[in-house]
Amino acid sequence: MSTNKKNRADFINFRHLFSSYLSHWYLFAISVVVFGALGYLYSRTKNPVYDVRANVLIQEEGNNLLSNFGSLGELFGSGAKVDDEIFRLTSHSIYRDVAKNLGINKIHIVRSGFLKHELAYPDFPVDVTCDASIPDTLSSTLSFKININKKGLADVTVKAKKETIAEVEDMAVPATIDTPYGKFTVVKTKYYPEGESVKTTIAFMSYGSAAEKLAEDIGSDIPSRKGNVITLFINTENPEYGRDLLNDVIATYNNHGITDNNMQTTKTLEFIEDRLVSIGHDLNEAETNIRKFKENNSLVAFEYEAQYQTEKRGKIEEALLAAQTNADILKMTLDFFKDPANKYSLVPVSVDEKGIAAAISEYNTVVLKRIDLLENASPGSLTVRSLETQLDAMRENLRTSLERTYDNALVTLNDFKKEHEAVLGRMGQVPNQEYEYVDLRRQQEIKQQLYLFLLQRKEETSIMLANALPKGVVVDEAYVLSDPISINSKIYIVIFLLLGLLFPPVCLYLRKVIRNRFDSRTEVEDTITTPILGEMCADRSGKTLIATAENHSSSAELFRLIRSNLLFMLNNADDKVVLLTSTTSGEGKSFISINLAASLALLGKKVLLVGMDIRKPRLNEYLSISTRFGLTQYLSTDSIQLDQIINHVPEVKGLDVITSGPVPPNPAELLASEKVDELFQQLRTMYDFIVVDSAPVGMVSDTFTLSRISDATIYVCRINYTPLSDLKFIQDIYDENRLKKLSVVVNGTTTKKAYGYGYGSEQ
């Protein structure tokens, strides 16, 4: 039956909507004619668009000469992934260099027909030149509109942000123009048609702006996640421009990669050689101490007598050695980092801790960006200073992290030393000479292991420096797909005609439906899939408590209907606690909580109403109850007993209430305490139903915190009060199951539209 009613209502709404549209038939006629004309004009302005593609293979570290030398990349962080290489391949610095290489910070547009223009590349007849520093500092894109007559005299208008900043007439070419941004010269190219007139527009932008435009135009893709191939593509009206552009992007990417790799490798090699000298001195000193110890104690092969006597001692010794090595490496890196001479220098990643290694790699990336920027900008430029400020902050964070990690390493080392000393103390048979010798031997082994480690890294780094190969191998140079991807002109006209048909009803519909709040239960049902528990019509009696045994008004009967639906939803014997909430205050949450609790009590059940909107308590005021103690006082102290906060509602038999009490300083923490769980465990044994008046979920998180103690949740929304956006919020809560057994009560419906209105009610 309900399905038939819904279908009939939908039919009536559709018929009404169609009639309203039909009365505005003239809008449809005008719209179709206008959009058809626009479609025709638009189709005349479009040139064929081609898809240009290039494929590049990203080489893995194991594919070069270093594959036989283990994880050499550990000094520089983890190996580059394809996603990381896409970021580098399409980075701003790459595109900036490409714009500079190809001169595409200047876009040449020539007229090729009625309302039709095309990109001129590379055979543009006229060019604009300037001082080499201007494209680096230009703050606005300049538009040069150039008209050269058959006599070779030029009219030039220069605009910035649609405002004319310079203009010359009948000037011989080459023509120099003074602008607020500097001097620019209009010159002829080898493609200039002598004796003919030329009209062209040149958009002159900075290299940075050109790089941003390239980032918008060029796309990238990974054909297979299992492979290392990256596809670059661009849709352009000029295929030759697209081919040159993609090929130069790949070439510039490879050049950057080789330069960055050599720079980091050289810096690391210098660091390793410096540390080898220092560790070599320490190793010689340790070996000298062992030799003198043997001479002083007349020992020749003491090391064979000094073997550890238990497996536990050997394991501790091994762990102590590893801890000492780790601490020394951290100390070396920290000393390098604290040296003012290394400020804004590349830092070798010689630390095993992944977090610090990743942070240093990120720091090196910004250092490289600063080095690249200094090639084209002065040290005092705003961009360079901004990068240096970023580097200073990163450097301070890294230094703090290194110091903290080093301190932790020292603590670990000391723990191993203490454990080592304890084991040695338990081995009373070991002579003091053996103990002293083992300590000297351990120091020598630590230095020797560190020295050999650095020697290995030096050899690997030297090979890496000699093996600087391009990161990307060109699989397919840029090529053009055979068929243009642009839409046929007739299709443009058809699309615009369809838009002409759709435009009037869309405008009429938007004018009809643009509003901020819903106005009916039907609209709620059409918007969300959350179950509707019931609705409540506006009550004009002025009373708060209307669900009494004597009252049979429409409002009271609707509460009985909500009660019936609620009991059906609480299908388990243990389901007793019902949580009520809303989005904001003023939606009738407390009013419905009070009367729902009273309606349940009318069944002869023992019901408790709990006020847990402790940030804005109102139950005392609504029920006209004066209480000495409230919920917040009970939860925050152990001196108040449960029976001291429970009060009876005299108007309704079987209904008790616990009011909120004074507003606490820590409401969120109070509601999250274990005492709340203990309270409700006890209340479940005392009452048949517990109705909880909670805080609005759109303002605080208290209701989500209390969800753990509830069995069902009623969400109150109010007609012509609750915004439509809040319905989506309700649906999100329902979809994510953040509140148990969520249902909705629509408050404020009109009496004539309320379900069951008038049946058995008193007039």
C-alpha positions in Angstrom: 0.0 0.0 0.0 2.8 2.4 1.0 4.6 1.7 -2.3 1.5 2.6 -4.3 1.1 5.8 -2.4 4.7 6.7 -3.0 4.4 6.0 -6.8 1.3 8.1 -7.0 3.0 11.0 -5.1 5.9 10.7 -7.5 3.6 10.8 -10.5 1.8 13.9 -9.1 5.1 15.7 -8.4 6.3 14.9 -11.9 3.1 16.1 -13.5 3.2 19.3 -11.5 6.9 19.9 -12.4 6.2 19.2 -16.1 3.3 21.7 -16.1 5.4 24.4 -14.6 8.1 23.9 -17.2 5.5 23.9 -20.1 4.2 27.3 -19.0 7.7 28.6 -19.7 7.9 27.2 -23.2 9.3 30.5 -24.6 12.4 30.1 -22.4 13.1 26.8 -24.1 12.7 28.3 -27.6 15.0 31.2 -26.8 17.5 28.9 -25.1 17.7 26.4 -28.0 18.3 29.2 -30.5 20.9 30.9 -28.5 22.8 27.8 -27.5 22.6 26.5 -31.1 24.2 29.7 -32.4 26.9 29.5 -29.6 27.6 25.9 -30.6 28.1 26.8 -34.2 30.4 29.7 -33.3 32.3 27.6 -30.9 32.9 24.8 -33.4 34.3 27.3 -35.8 37.0 28.4 -33.3 38.3 24.9 -32.6 41.4 23.4 -34.1 42.2 19.6 -34.2 43.8 18.4 -31.0 46.4 15.7 -31.1 47.6 13.3 -28.4 51.4 13.3 -28.1 53.1 10.6 -26.0 56.5 9.4 -24.8 57.6 6.4 -22.8 60.6 6.4 -20.5 61.9 3.4 -18.5 63.1 4.2 -14.9 66.3 2.2 -14.2 66.5 0.4 -10.9 69.7 0.5 -8.9 70.3 -3.2 -9.5 70.4 -2.6 -13.3 73.8 -0.9 -13.3 77.4 -1.7 -12.3 76.6 -1.4 -8.6 74.4 -4.5 -8.5 77.3 -6.6 -7.2 78.1 -4.3 -4.3 75.0 -4.7 -2.0 72.8 -1.8 -0.8 75.1 1.1 -1.7 72.0 3.4 -1.7 71.8 3.1 2.1 74.1 6.1 2.3 71.6 8.2 0.4 68.3 6.8 1.7 66.0 4.2 0.1 65.9 3.6 -3.7 63.7 5.8 -5.8 60.3 4.4 -6.6 58.4 5.0 -9.8 56.0 7.3 -8.0 58.9 9.4 -6.7 60.4 9.6 -10.2 57.1 10.8 -11.6 57.2 13.6 -9.1 60.7 14.5 -10.1 60.0 14.1 -13.8 57.1 16.6 -13.5 58.6 18.9 -11.0 58.7 22.7 -11.2 62.5 22.9 -11.6 62.4 20.5 -14.6 59.6 22.4 -16.3 61.3 25.7 -15.7 64.5 24.5 -17.4 62.5 23.1 -20.3 60.7 26.5 -20.7 64.1 28.1 -20.8 65.6 25.6 -23.2 62.7 25.8 -25.8 61.7 29.4 -25.1 58.2 28.4 -24.5 57.7 31.1 -21.9 56.6 32.9 -25.1 53.4 31.6 -26.7 52.8 32.8 -30.3 49.2 32.8 -31.6 48.4 33.6 -35.2 45.0 34.0 -36.9 44.2 31.2 -39.3 40.6 32.0 -40.2 37.3 33.5 -39.0 37.3 33.5 -35.2 40.1 30.9 -35.4 43.6 31.0 -34.1 46.4 28.5 -33.8 49.7 28.1 -32.0 52.7 29.0 -34.2 55.6 26.7 -33.5 58.4 26.7 -34.4 57.8 28.8 -37.6 56.5 31.9 -35.9 57.2 35.0 -38.1 57.8 37.5 -35.3 59.5 37.2 -31.9 60.0 39.3 -28.8 63.4 39.5 -27.1 64.6 41.1 -23.9 67.4 41.1 -21.3 68.1 37.6 -20.0 67.2 38.6 -16.5 63.6 39.7 -17.2 62.0 36.2 -17.6 63.4 35.3 -14.2 61.8 38.3 -12.4 58.7 39.0 -14.5 55.7 39.2 -12.1 52.9 39.4 -14.7 52.2 37.8 -18.0 52.5 40.4 -20.8 50.4 40.3 -24.0 52.1 41.7 -27.1 49.5 42.4 -29.9 51.6 43.0 -33.0 50.3 44.2 -36.4 53.0 44.7 -39.1 51.9 46.1 -42.4 53.3 45.3 -45.9 55.8 48.2 -45.5 57.3 46.6 -42.4 56.0 49.1 -39.9 54.6 47.8 -36.7 51.8 48.7 -34.4 52.5 47.1 -31.0 50.2 47.2 -27.9 51.5 45.7 -24.6 49.1 44.7 -21.9 49.5 43.4 -18.3 46.5 42.1 -16.5 44.3 43.5 -19.3 45.7 47.0 -18.8 47.6 48.7 -21.6 51.1 49.5 -20.3 52.9 50.5 -23.5 51.9 51.2 -27.1 53.8 52.2 -30.3 52.6 52.9 -33.9 54.3 52.8 -37.3 57.7 51.8 -35.9 60.2 50.0 -38.0 61.2 46.5 -37.1 63.2 45.7 -35.0 61.1 47.9 -32.6 62.2 48.5 -29.0 59.4 49.2 -26.5 59.9 50.6 -23.0 57.6 49.1 -20.3 57.5 49.2 -16.5 59.0 45.7 -16.6 62.0 46.6 -18.9 62.8 47.0 -22.5 61.4 44.5 -25.1 62.3 44.3 -28.8 60.0 43.0 -31.6 62.2 41.2 -34.2 61.5 39.3 -37.4 62.4 35.6 -37.7 63.6 33.6 -40.7 59.9 32.6 -41.2 58.8 36.2 -41.7 57.0 36.6 -45.1 58.5 39.7 -46.6 56.1 42.1 -48.3 53.1 40.7 -46.5 51.2 41.9 -43.4 51.4 39.9 -40.2 49.1 39.9 -37.2 50.1 37.9 -34.2 49.8 37.9 -30.4 52.6 36.8 -28.1 52.0 36.0 -24.5 55.3 36.6 -22.7 55.5 35.1 -19.2 58.2 34.3 -16.6 59.9 30.9 -16.6 58.2 30.1 -13.4 54.7 30.8 -14.9 55.6 28.8 -17.9 56.6 25.9 -15.6 53.2 26.1 -13.9 51.4 26.0 -17.2 53.4 23.0 -18.3 52.4 21.3 -15.1 48.8 21.8 -16.1 49.2 20.7 -19.7 51.5 17.6 -19.3 50.1 14.4 -17.9 51.8 11.3 -16.6 50.7 7.7 -16.2 52.1 4.3 -15.2 50.9 1.7 -17.7 51.7 -1.2 -15.4 52.2 -1.1 -11.6 54.5 -4.1 -12.0 56.8 -2.2 -14.3 59.0 0.8 -14.2 57.7 2.6 -17.4 56.3 6.1 -17.2 54.2 7.6 -20.0 54.2 11.3 -20.5 51.4 12.8 -22.7 50.1 16.2 -23.8 47.1 17.2 -25.8 48.1 20.0 -28.2 47.0 21.6 -31.5 50.7 21.6 -32.6 52.1 18.1 -32.8 55.7 19.3 -33.4 55.5 21.4 -30.3 54.3 18.4 -28.3 57.1 16.2 -29.5 59.9 18.7 -28.8 58.4 19.4 -25.4 58.2 15.8 -24.1 61.6 14.9 -25.5 63.2 17.9 -23.8 61.4 17.1 -20.5 63.0 13.6 -20.5 66.5 15.0 -21.4 66.3 17.7 -18.7 65.2 15.1 -16.2 68.2 12.9 -16.9 70.6 15.8 -16.8 69.2 16.9 -13.4 69.5 13.3 -12.1 73.2 12.9 -13.1 74.1 16.3 -11.6 72.3 15.7 -8.3 73.8 12.2 -8.0 77.3 13.4 -8.6 76.9 16.3 -6.2 75.7 14.0 -3.4 78.2 11.3 -4.1 81.1 13.7 -4.1 80.0 15.2 -0.8 79.7 11.8 0.8 83.1 10.7 -0.5 84.7 13.7 1.1 82.9 13.0 4.4 84.0 9.3 4.4 87.7 10.2 3.6 87.7 12.7 6.5 86.3 10.1 8.9 88.7 7.4 7.7 91.7 9.6 8.8 90.1 10.2 12.2 89.1 6.6 12.8 92.5 5.4 11.5 94.2 7.4 14.3 91.9 5.9 16.9 92.5 2.4 15.5 96.3 2.8 15.7 96.0 4.0 19.2 93.8 1.0 20.2 96.3 -1.5 18.6 99.2 0.3 20.4 97.4 -0.1 23.7 97.0 -3.8 23.2 100.6 -4.3 22.2 101.8 -2.4 25.3 99.4 -4.4 27.5 100.9 -7.6 26.2 104.4 -6.4 26.7 103.7 -5.2 30.2 102.1 -8.5 31.2 104.4 -10.8 29.3 101.5 -12.1 27.2 101.8 -13.6 23.7 98.6 -15.4 22.8 96.4 -14.2 25.5 93.4 -13.8 23.2 93.1 -17.5 23.0 92.9 -17.7 26.8 90.5 -14.8 27.0 87.6 -16.5 25.2 84.3 -15.9 26.9 83.2 -18.9 29.0 79.5 -18.7 28.4 77.2 -18.2 25.5 75.4 -15.4 27.3 78.6 -13.4 27.7 79.3 -13.8 24.0 75.9 -12.5 23.1 76.2 -9.5 25.4 79.6 -8.7 23.9 78.2 -8.8 20.4 75.3 -6.5 21.3 77.7 -4.1 23.1 79.8 -4.0 20.0 76.8 -3.1 17.8 75.6 -0.5 20.2 79.0 1.2 20.3 79.3 1.2 16.5 75.8 2.7 16.2 76.6 5.4 18.8 79.9 6.3 17.0 78.2 6.6 13.7 75.5 8.9 15.2 78.2 11.0 16.9 80.1 11.4 13.6 76.9 12.4 11.8 75.9 14.8 14.6 79.4 16.4 14.6 79.1 16.9 10.8 75.7 18.5 11.3 76.9 20.9 14.0 79.8 22.2 12.0 78.9 25.7 10.7 81.0 25.1 7.7 78.5 22.5 6.5 75.5 24.9 6.6 73.3 24.5 3.5 75.5 21.6 2.3 74.3 18.2 1.3 74.3 15.8 4.3 75.2 12.1 3.7 72.6 9.7 5.2 74.8 7.4 7.2 72.3 6.7 10.0 70.4 3.5 10.1 67.3 5.0 11.8 64.8 5.2 9.0 63.1 8.3 10.2 66.3 10.4 10.4 67.5 9.0 7.1 64.3 10.0 5.4 64.4 13.5 7.0 68.0 14.0 5.8 67.0 12.9 2.3 64.2 15.5 2.4 66.7 18.1 3.7 69.0 17.2 0.8 66.2 17.7 -1.7 65.6 21.2 -0.5 69.4 21.9 -0.5 69.5 20.8 -4.2 66.5 23.0 -4.9 68.4 26.0 -3.4 71.5 25.1 -5.4 69.4 25.0 -8.6 67.7 28.3 -7.7 71.0 30.0 -7.1 72.0 29.3 -10.7 69.3 31.8 -11.8 68.6 34.0 -8.8 70.7 36.1 -6.4 71.4 34.9 -2.9 69.3 37.7 -1.4 66.2 37.0 -3.4 62.9 36.3 -1.6 62.7 32.8 -2.9 66.2 31.9 -1.8 65.7 33.4 1.6 62.4 31.5 1.9 64.3 28.2 1.2 67.1 29.1 3.6 64.5 29.8 6.3 62.9 26.3 5.6 66.4 24.7 5.6 67.2 26.4 9.0 64.1 25.0 10.5 64.7 21.5 9.0 68.3 21.7 10.2 67.3 22.5 13.7 64.7 19.7 13.8 67.3 17.3 12.4 69.9 18.3 14.9 67.4 17.9 17.8 66.4 14.4 16.4 70.1 13.4 16.1 70.9 14.5 19.6 67.9 12.7 21.0 68.7 9.5 19.0 72.4 9.8 20.1 71.3 10.2 23.7 69.1 7.1 23.4 72.0 5.2 21.8 74.2 6.2 24.7 71.6 4.9 27.2 71.4 1.6 25.3 75.2 1.4 25.3 75.4 2.1 29.0 72.8 -0.6 29.6 74.8 -3.1 27.7 77.9 -2.1 29.6 76.2 -2.6 32.9 74.9 -6.0 31.9 78.4 -6.9 30.6 80.0 -5.8 33.9 77.5 -7.9 35.8 78.2 -11.0 33.8 82.0 -10.5 34.3 81.4 -10.0 38.0 79.7 -13.4 38.2 82.7 -15.0 36.5 85.0 -14.8 39.5 87.5 -17.2 37.8 88.5 -14.7 35.1 91.7 -12.9 36.1 91.8 -9.1 36.2 94.4 -9.2 33.3 91.9 -11.0 31.1 89.2 -8.4 31.9 91.5 -5.5 31.0 92.7 -7.2 27.9 89.1 -8.0 26.7 88.2 -4.3 27.2 91.2 -3.2 25.1 90.4 -5.8 22.5 86.8 -4.7 22.3 87.8 -1.1 21.8 90.1 -2.2 19.0 87.4 -4.3 17.3 84.9 -1.4 17.4 87.4 0.9 15.7 88.4 -1.8 13.3 84.8 -2.6 12.3 84.0 1.1 11.9 87.1 1.6 9.8 86.3 -1.4 7.5 82.7 -0.1 7.2 83.9 3.3 6.0 86.4 1.7 3.6 83.6 -0.4 2.1 81.4 2.7 1.7 84.3 4.7 0.2 84.8 2.0 -2.5 81.1 1.8 -3.2 80.8 5.6 -3.4 83.7 5.8 -5.8 82.1 3.3 -8.1 78.8 5.2 -7.9 80.6 8.4 -8.9 82.1 6.7 -11.9 78.8 5.1 -12.9 76.7 8.2 -13.2 74.1 6.9 -15.8 70.8 8.6 -16.8 68.0 7.5 -14.6 65.5 7.4 -17.5 65.9 5.3 -20.6 63.8 6.5 -23.6 61.7 3.6 -24.7 59.7 5.7 -27.2 60.6 9.2 -28.2 57.6 11.5 -28.4 55.2 10.4 -31.0 51.7 11.5 -32.2 48.7 9.3 -32.3 47.3 9.0 -35.8 43.8 10.3 -35.2 43.0 13.7 -33.6 41.1 13.5 -30.3 39.0 16.7 -30.9 35.3 16.4 -31.3 33.6 16.8 -34.7 32.0 20.2 -35.2 28.5 18.7 -35.6 28.8 17.1 -32.3 29.6 20.5 -30.7 26.3 21.9 -32.2 24.3 18.9 -30.9 25.9 19.2 -27.4 25.0 22.9 -27.3 21.4 22.2 -28.4 21.1 19.7 -25.6 22.5 22.3 -23.2 19.9 24.7 -24.6 17.1 22.2 -23.7 18.6 21.6 -20.2 19.4 25.1 -19.3 15.8 26.4 -18.7 14.6 23.5 -16.5 17.8 23.6 -14.5 17.4 27.3 -13.8 13.7 26.9 -13.0 14.4 24.0 -10.7 17.2 25.7 -8.9 15.1 28.8 -8.4 12.4 26.5 -6.9 14.6 24.4 -4.6 17.4 26.7 -3.5 16.9 26.9 0.2 18.8 25.9 3.3 16.3 23.9 5.3 14.0 21.0 4.7 10.3 21.5 5.2 8.7 18.0 5.4 9.2 14.5 6.6 9.0 13.3 2.9 12.1 15.4 2.1 14.0 13.8 4.9 13.0 10.3 3.7 14.1 11.2 0.1 17.4 12.6 1.3 18.6 9.9 3.8 18.3 6.2 4.2 18.4 6.4 8.0 15.3 4.8 9.5 12.6 7.3 10.5 11.3 6.3 14.0 8.4 8.8 13.8 7.5 12.5 13.8 6.3 15.1 16.3 3.9 17.9 15.4 4.3 21.3 16.9 2.6 21.5 20.3 1.0 24.8 21.2 -0.1 23.9 24.7 2.9 25.6 26.3 3.6 22.5 28.5 6.8 20.6 28.5 5.3 17.3 29.8 2.5 16.3 27.5 2.7 12.5 27.4 0.4 11.8 30.3 -2.3 9.3 30.8 -5.0 11.9 30.6 -3.7 13.6 27.4 -4.9 12.2 24.1 -3.9 15.1 21.9 -2.2 14.6 18.5 1.2 15.3 20.1 0.6 12.8 22.9 -0.6 10.2 20.4 2.5 10.7 18.2 4.7 10.1 21.3 2.8 6.8 21.8 3.5 5.9 18.1 7.2 6.7 18.5 7.1 4.6 21.7 5.7 1.6 19.8 8.3 1.9 17.0 11.0 2.2 19.6 9.9 -1.0 21.4 9.9 -2.8 18.1 13.5 -1.6 17.5 14.6 -2.7 21.0 14.0 -6.3 20.2 16.4 -7.8 22.8 15.6 -8.0 26.5 18.9 -6.4 27.4 18.2 -3.3 25.2 17.3 -0.7 27.8 19.4 2.5 27.2 18.1 4.9 24.5 20.3 7.9 23.7 18.8 11.1 22.3 20.8 13.7 20.4 20.6 16.3 17.7 22.9 18.5 15.6 22.5 21.7 17.5 20.4 23.0 20.4 16.9 24.2 19.7 15.7 21.1 17.7 13.5 19.7 20.5 15.8 17.0 21.8 15.2 17.5 25.5 11.4 17.9 24.9 11.2 14.6 23.1 13.5 12.9 25.7 11.2 14.0 28.6 8.0 12.9 26.8 9.4 9.7 25.4 10.5 8.7 28.9 7.0 9.6 30.3 5.3 7.6 27.5 7.4 4.5 28.3 6.4 4.9 32.0 2.7 4.9 31.0 3.2 1.2 30.1 3.8 0.5 33.8 7.5 0.3 33.3 10.1 1.7 35.6 11.8 4.4 33.6 14.8 6.7 34.3 15.5 9.9 32.5 19.2 10.9 32.7 20.3 14.4 31.8 23.8 14.0 30.2 23.9 17.3 28.3 26.2 18.5 31.1 27.6 21.5 29.2 24.1 23.1 28.9 21.8 21.4 31.4 18.1 22.2 31.1 16.1 19.3 32.6 15.7 21.0 36.0 14.1 24.0 34.2 11.9 21.9 32.0 10.6 19.6 34.8 10.6 22.4 37.5 12.6 20.1 39.7 14.9 21.4 42.5 17.7 19.0 43.2 20.6 19.1 45.6 23.0 16.8 43.7 23.4 16.0 40.1 25.2 13.6 37.8 28.4 15.6 37.5 28.8 15.8 41.3 28.2 12.0 41.5 30.8 11.3 38.8 33.4 13.6 40.2 33.4 12.5 43.8 32.9 9.3 45.8 31.1 11.0 48.7 27.7 11.1 47.0 25.5 8.0 46.7 23.4 7.0 43.7 20.1 7.4 45.6 21.0 11.0 46.4 20.9 12.0 42.7 17.7 10.1 41.7 14.5 12.2 41.8 10.9 11.2 41.1 8.8 13.1 38.6 5.5 13.5 40.4 3.3 13.9 37.3 4.2 10.5 36.0 4.1 7.3 38.0 7.2 5.2 37.5 9.4 8.0 36.0 12.6 9.0 37.8 15.1 11.6 36.7 18.8 12.3 37.2 19.6 15.9 36.4 23.0 17.0 35.0 24.2 19.0 38.0 26.6 22.0 37.8 28.7 22.3 34.6 32.1 20.7 35.3 35.5 22.0 34.1 36.3 18.7 32.3 33.0 17.5 30.7 34.6 15.3 28.0 36.9 13.5 30.4 34.1 13.1 33.0 31.8 11.3 30.5 34.7 9.1 29.3 35.4 7.9 32.8 34.9 4.3 34.0 32.5 5.5 36.6 29.9 6.2 33.9 30.1 2.6 32.8 29.7 1.4 36.3 26.8 3.7 36.9 24.8 2.4 33.9 25.6 -1.2 34.8 23.9 -0.6 38.1 21.0 1.4 36.6 20.3 -1.4 34.1 19.5 -3.6 37.1 17.1 -1.0 38.6 15.1 0.2 35.6 13.2 -1.3 32.6 14.2 1.6 30.4 16.8 4.4 30.6 16.4 7.5 28.4 19.5 9.6 28.1 19.3 13.3 27.0 22.7 13.8 25.5 24.5 16.8 24.0 24.2 17.8 20.3 26.7 15.9 18.2 27.2 18.9 15.8 28.8 20.9 18.6 30.7 18.5 20.9 31.8 14.9 20.9 30.0 13.9 24.1 27.3 11.8 22.4 29.9 9.7 20.5 31.7 9.1 23.8 28.4 7.9 25.4 27.5 5.6 22.6 29.3 2.8 24.4 26.7 2.7 27.1 23.6 2.9 24.8 21.6 0.3 23.0 19.8 2.6 20.5 20.1 6.2 19.4 17.4 8.7 18.4 18.5 11.7 16.3 16.1 14.6 16.5 15.8 17.1 13.6 13.4 19.9 13.2 11.5 21.1 10.2 12.4 24.6 9.0 15.2 24.7 11.5 17.7 21.9 10.7 19.8 22.7 7.6 19.8 20.3 4.7 23.5 19.8 5.2 22.9 18.3 8.6 20.9 15.5 7.0 24.1 14.4 5.2 25.8 14.5 8.5 23.1 12.2 9.9 23.5 9.8 7.0 27.3 9.8 7.4 26.9 8.8 11.1 24.5 6.1 10.1 26.7 4.7 7.3 29.7 4.7 9.5 27.7 3.1 12.4 29.1 5.6 14.8 25.9 5.5 16.9 24.1 2.3 17.8 20.8 1.5 16.1 20.4 5.1 14.8 16.9 6.3 13.9 15.4 9.8 13.3 12.5 11.7 14.8 11.3 14.6 12.7 10.1 17.3 15.0 7.9 20.3 14.1 5.6 18.8 11.4 2.3 20.4 10.7 -0.7 18.7 12.5 -2.6 18.0 9.3 0.4 16.1 7.8 1.2 14.2 10.9 0.7 10.4 10.5 -2.4 9.3 12.3 -3.6 12.8 13.0 -7.1 13.1 14.5 -7.7 9.4 15.1 -9.1 9.2 18.6 -7.7 12.6 19.7 -9.5 15.2 21.6 -10.4 18.4 19.8 
